[in-house]
Amino acid sequence: MTNDEIERAIEFLVKQQSQFSSDMQRLEQNLGTVERSLGTAVNILSELTKTQLRMAESEILRDNRIAELAKAQQRTDEALAETNDRLNSLIVVVERYFSNGRRDT
């Protein structure tokens, strides 16, 4: 190899090393951007998970309240049925009373 060829080879290697160094710097910058974006995504996912947990807890509370309301409605229906039975019995008694009173007069 001649001195000229050696100089060109060295110049080529220096140029390649410079390009490699530049590429590595860009990759490191891109990696920093990706790391920040990933951090943001993790934070968002964490908040989303918390929100979903709160929603699930709210749904459980709602279901429990609906079940309580259903039981209360059932008790109301039973009480109303009993009241209707008693009212019907009273009506029968009152009708008999007035019917008997009219026959006597």
Beta strands, then each sheet from edge to edge (+ up, - down):
end
